[in-house]
Amino acid sequence: MVHHHRYAYQLKKDGDEEEGTLVLVWTNPGYYKRRRTKLFSFLLLSLLSCTFILAPHLFSFSTPFSHLYSFGVQNEGLAGNLDVNAPICSSISNGTICCDRSHFRSDVCFMKGDIRTHSPTSSVYLYSSRADADEGEDDELQHEKIKPYTRKWETSVMDTIDELDLISKRRNSGVRHRCDVIHDVPAVIFSTGGYTGNVYHEFNDGIIPLYITSQQFNRKVVFVILEYHNWWVMKYGDILSHLSNYAPIDFNRDNRTHCFTEAITGLRIHDELTVDPSLMKKNKSIVDFRHLLDRAYRPRIEGLTHGGVEDAQEKMQPKLVILSRNGSRAITNEKALVKTAEEIGFLVRVLRPQPTTELAKIYKELNLSDAMIGVHGAAMTHLLFMRPDCSVFIQVIPLGTDWAAETYYGEPAKKLGLKYIGYKIIPKESSLSDEYDEDDPVLKDPSSLNRKGWEYTKKIYLERQTVKLDMQRFRKRLVRAYDHIISRKTQLRSHSIRQLRFDYIT
């Protein structure tokens, strides 16, 4: 029998699972060594648990604690207010399935007991010996269907997501799939289909909800992925390795039967690019997620950083990153922007991220910067890489994108603790002013066009518009950002000096 310990995320290009008859995956033995002082309490708790839990288990182990049901209710601004103190599925008994379908953004199902995957039929089985199960000829006790993706309201994309059957059956039913791999930690099952490939959706619909759902397990969790992409696992491997100690499972291609005692199917999502502390264990927030990013990318940052030590003057000079675009929503006078920013006193770097650009490299640039400028679009997601409480984010807002810019990036930036400055362009700064008369609704009343539907917004304001900044007007925002950064740096420097003096005296 093979024992698998902590997986070090040596990601293979082919992503195939290794062959094996029976693999028993135990948690890292070091975890138990670090908790010797609680060994007696653990044994006593286990003994008491055994006297009360009478349902038989096939497995030769049991998880000491169940974390699956400690979620609060999601923040559903579009779905109305919900009672945060009474979440659905807050507690379920052994051998049952409970699905919370009350939320606008996602469904989440919980399973507890003898759980077995069966990828050939896109099913996850739960074999139950519940005493309350009605006697009868039907071996199936419960059947739930779920698409584990966080855009439940968006029918067009949900139609492309693989559906899972969660089926509870009697333990003594005729067909029961033999375990090929037995896990002693819970599973979180989700899809990386849908809009995966767009960095905003990768974080908003995937990575942040995965953090919300799995961080409570302290890495003692296995990710089971539908519509698995090798490139996605490699791209986000640094983050995944800080959420799980184990190799993710490709549900569709790994035909082995994986067995668990607890599983969550689907991910919790709170809002756009954020974590709501009121719904999290220990009140964790988007800043805690940012700290996780720092732990994930810190080793890579140190490997990518070159050069010597900055002097005091260099440390005080504000560093500005311009996220550059090509094509639609590009800043056509970018050189003038760079020149103006340098005249004000910024050290400027223009960053042109590509789909193949390593995230650690983008993280390094923005983590070291004091300010970021970019035109509304998916690349603004990288605001998550900026330092909370001391960085400035200036978002250039093209015509017709006011609501989306503020909702998807402006509000999340403020929740992260960034100084946010939204710059709404005026018609003469838009290339659309060359195509339409100044009294045309396209320029004069963009909201009237947006009310006609997403296709109008997309074709006119997102795909056909570039920006030529009025530098006299935009300069005021740059000066405001510069002054804020200098003031903040001065405060931090004064605090550091006082702290050094105090340490010296004491």
N, C-alpha and C positions, 0 to 999 in steps of 0.2 A: 504494500500500500504506500502511495506517495503522499507526503505531507508538504503542502505549499505554505510558505510563510509570506512575509511582506513582499509585495511585487514592486520592483524598483522602477517601473515604467520605462523599460528598455523596449520601446515600441518598434515592432517589426513592420516593414513596408507592406507585406502581404496581409498582416493582421489575422492570420489563421490561428486557431487554438491548437495546442499540441494534442496529439492523440493520447488516449488512455482508457483503461477499463473503469477503474474506480479511483477517483481523486478525492481525498478528504482535505478540505481547506480550513485550517485552524488559524485563529488570530495569532499575532506575533507573541511568542512566549514571554518576551521581555515585558509585555504589558502586565502580565500577572506578577512578574518579579517586582515590578515597581509598586505593587499594591499589597505587599506582604502584611503591612500593618492592618489591613482590612480583611485578612484571610479568614480569621475566626468569625467575623460578622457575616462574611459571604457564605461560609459553610452553614452557619445557623439559619440564615435566610433561605438557603437552598433546601435545608431539612424541613423548614416550615412550609415552603412552597410545595414540596413533594407530598405533604400530608393533605394539602387542600386540592391539588390538581390531580384528579383521578383519571382524566382521559389518557389513554395509552398513546405513546409516541413510538414511531418507527425508529427514529434516530437515537443514537447513543449519546446525544448531547442536548442541552437546552440553553438558550441564551438567558443569562441571569436577570436582565432587565429588558423591558419592552419600551422602546422610545417612539414607536410608530405613531402614537396617538396624542402627542403633545402639541399638535398644531393648533393655532388660533384660527379664526375665520378670516378669509381673505378680505382685503379692502376692495369693495366693489362699488366705486362711485357711480357706474352706469347701471348697476343692478339694485341700488337702494341700500339702506342700512340693514345690517345683520347683527344679531346678538353675539358679540365677541365672547361672552362668557359661557355660551352654550354651543360649542362647535359640534357639528354632526360627526359621528364616528370617533368621538373623543375617547371611547373605550369599547372594545369588542371582545367577545369571549373566544376561547380557543375553538378552532374548527369552523370559523365563520368568515364571510366576506361582507364588508361594509363599504358602500360607495357614497361619497359626498358629491352630489351633482347640483348643489345649490348655488354655485358660483358662475358668474358670467364668463370668466376667462378660461377655466379649466375644470375637468372632472378629476377626482382622485379616489382610488379604491384601495382599501386596506385588507390584507389577508393575514391570517394567523393560524398556524398548525402545520400539517404535512403538505407542503407546497412543492409542486413539481412542474417544471417547464416542459412543453412539447411543441417545439418550433415548427415541425411539419404541418401541424394543424392550426398554427398561430394561437395556441392555447396555453393557459396556465391552470393546472388542476390543484384543487385543495381536497384532500381525502379526510373525511370527517367521521368520527364515531360519536357524534352528539347524541345525547340521551333524548333530546327533545325532537329529534327528527322523526317525522311521521312514518309509520310503517307503510310499505307499499311496494309495488313492483318497480317503480321508477328509481333508478340509482342516482339520478341527478337531483340534488337538493336545491341548488341555486345556480343561475346562469346570468352573468353580467357581461356587457360589451363595453369596451372603452377604447378611445383613440388618445393615447398619452402624449398630447401636444397642447401647448398653452394658448391656442387661438381658437377656442371653442366656438366663439360667436361668428367666426369668419368661414362660412360654408365652403367657399371656393378652395381655400387651402386645406381645410379639414377633409375634403373629398379625396385628397391625395395621400392622407396619412393612413398607414396600416392599422387595422383594427385588431384588438386582442379579445379573445374569449376567456373570461375568468369563470371557471366551472367548479362548483363544489359537488363532490360525489361521496357516496357511502364508502367507508373504508373497506368493506367486504365486497365491493362491486367486482365484476368479472375481470375488467382490464385495469391494471395499475402499473404504470410505467416504472421500470427499475431505475434507481438512482445511479447515474454515472459519475456525477460530481456532487458531493455533499458539502454544503457551506454552513459554518457556524456563526455567520453574521447575516443581517437582513439584506434584502435586495431592494433597489430602487429601479423601477422599469420606466423608460421614457423613450421618446422618438427624437432623432436628429434629422427628420425629414422637413417638410414644409419650406419655410423661407431660409433654411440653413444655406449659407453661401453669402449672405448679407450680414456684415459684422454687427449691425444694430440688432437684428433678429437673433443672431448667435448668442449675444449677451442677454438681451431682453427676454427672449422666449426660451432660452436654453440654460446658459451658464448661471445667471443669477437665480432663476427658479430652482436649479439643481442645488445651489448653495443653500437656499431657503429650506429645501426639503431634506437635505442630507447632512448639513453641518452638525446637527445634534448628535450624530453617530460617532464623531471624533475619528473619522476615517475607517471605522469598522463597519463597512458597508460595501456591497458589490453593485456596480452599475450594469444593468442589463439593457442594451440599446437596440431599439428597432431602427431599421433603415440606417445601419451603421456605416460610417464613412471613415476610411483609414486616415484621410487627410485631416478630418475634424479631430480625431483622437490625437494625432500628432501635433496639430496646431495648438490645442488646448491641454496638451499633456502636462505642462507645468502646473496648471490649475487643478486638473483632475487628480494629480498625485498628492495634492493637499486636501482633497476631499475624500479620497479612498486609498487604502493600502493595497488594493487588488486590481488585477487586470480587468478592464471592462469586457463584457461578454457580447459578442455579435449574435443577437438572438436569431436572426434569420438564417445565418450560415452555420451556426454551431448546433448541430442536431442532437447533441448529447442531452440527457435529462439532468438538469441542474435542480438540486433540492435545497429548499430553505425552510425555516420555521416562521419567518415573517417577511412580508413584502409590501411595498408601496408601489402602485402603478399610477403614473401621472405625477405632475409636478405642481407645487403651489406657486402662484405668482401674485404679487401684491399690487404693483403699479409699474409705470414706465421706468426702467433702469433704476429701481430702488428696492430697498428692504424696509418694511414698516416695523419699527421696534416694538410697537404695541402688540404685534402678532407673533413675535419671536420669543423663544426661550432666552432668558437672561437679557431681554431687550436689545438684542443685536441689531445693528443698523447697516446702512450702505457703507458707512465708514469702516465697520468691521470687515465687510467684504473687500474694501480697498486695502485693508491691512493684510488680508489673505493674498491679494495680488502682489503685494510687496514681498511677502515671504516666498511666493512662488517664483517671482522674477528676480529677486535679489541676487542669487548666485549667477544668473545669466548677465545681469547688469554689471557685476564686478568683473566678469570675463570679457565684457565688451568695452569697458571703460579703459581709455588709454591716457597717457600724459601725467604730468606732475600735479603739484598742489597749487590751487588758486591762492593768490594773495588777497588781502582784505578788500582792495578796490574791486577786483574781479568778482568777488563774492557779492558785493553790494550792487553791481551792475545788473539790472533786470534782464532776464533771458526770455526772449519771445520766440515761439514756434508758430509758423504759419503753415496750416495744413492746406496744401495746394490741390486744386482740382483741374482737370482737363475737360473740355467739352461743356456740357450743361452746367450752369451755376458756377462757372469759373470766374475768378477775378481777372479781368482783362488788363488792368493796370497794376499788376502785382509788383512790378519793379518800382513803381512810384510809392506803393505801400511800404516796401522794404526800406526805401530811401527815407521816407518820412519817419518811420519808426526808429531808424538809426540816428536821425537828427535829434529826435527827442531824447535818446540815450539808451535805447534797447540794444542788446546784442541779439541779432536776428538770425534765425535758421529756418529755411524753407524745407518742409518735409513733404514728400510726395509718396505716400504709402501705396503699395500695389497689393493685389490679392495674395501674392506670394511673399510679401514682406514679413519677416519673423516678428511676432508680437513683442518679443523681448526688446527688439531694437526700437520699436515705437515707444514702448514703455520707458526705456532708458531716456529717450529724448524728452518726453513729456514729464517724467518724474524729476528731471533736472531743471525743467523750465519754470518760469514764474508766470507766464501768460501764454495763452493759445488763441489764435484767430482762425476761424474757418467759416465757410458758407454752409448754411443748413444742408444736411445730408447725412448719410449713414456714418461717414468718417467722424462725425461729432461724438460718436459713441466713445471715442478715445479720451473724452473728458474724464472717464473713470481712471485714467492713468495719471491724472494730475494730483498734486499733493493737497489734501483737504486743509482748509483754514488759512492757506497762505498763497493760493494761486488765483489768477484771474482768467476767466473764460469769456471771450468776446465772440458772439455768434452773429454773423452777417445774415440778415433775414430778407430773402428776396420777396418780391411782390407775390401775394397769394399764398404765402406759407406761414403766416403769423401764428395761427393756432398750433400747427404741427411743430414749429420751431420751439415754441414755449412749452408745449406739453411733453414732447419727446426728449428735449435737451435742456431747455431753460430751467424748468422746475427740478429735474433730477440734479442739475449742477448745484442749485441752491441747497438741496437736501444733502449733497455730499459735503457742503461747507465751502464751496468755491464762491468767489466774488463774481457774480454773473452780470455781464453787460450785453443786452440785446440791441443790435443796431439794425433798425428797420429802414431799408433803402426807400428812397422816393422814386417816383416814376422815371425821372430823367437819368437815374443811375442804372436803370434796367434796359437791356437790349430790346425789350418789347416796345419801348418808346419809339424805336425806329420802324416798327411794323404797324402800330396802331395810332389813331388820332388821340390827342390828349383827353378828349371827352369820352373815349370809348370805355365801356365798363371793364374791359380787361385791365386798364390802367387806373380808372377812377373808382371802380367798385369791385375789386377782386372777390370779395365774399359772395357776390351775386353769381359769379362763375362757379365758385366752389360749391354752392348750393345745388348746382346741376349734377354734381356727382364727381367721384374720384377720377374718372377718365378725363374730365375737363381739367382738373387740377394738374394731373400728371402730364398731359400733352402740352398744356400751355405754360404752366409755371415751373414745372420740374424739368421738362425735357427741352424746352425752347428758349430758356432765359439764361443770359450771362449778366455779370455785374461789373460796372465801371464805377468804382468808389469816388465820391466827391471828397477829395482828400482834405479840403478845408473843413468840411463837416465831420469827416471821420477822425481827423486829428484830435478833436476834443475828447473822443473816447480813448484814444491812445494816451493822451496826457492824463486823463483820469485814472487809467490803469497804471501808468507809470508812477503817479503820485501815491496811489494806494500801496503799490509794491514797496516803494522806498520807505514809506511810513511803517509798513509791517516789518520790513527788514531791520529798521532802526529799533523798533520795539523789541524784536527778538534778540538783537545784538546787545541792547542795554540789559535785558533780562539775563543773558548769558554772562555778561561782565559782573553783574550783581551776584549771580550764583557762584562764580569763581571766587569772588572776594569773600563771600560767606564761607565757602568750603575752605579757603585759605585760613580764615580766622579760626574756624572750628577745628 
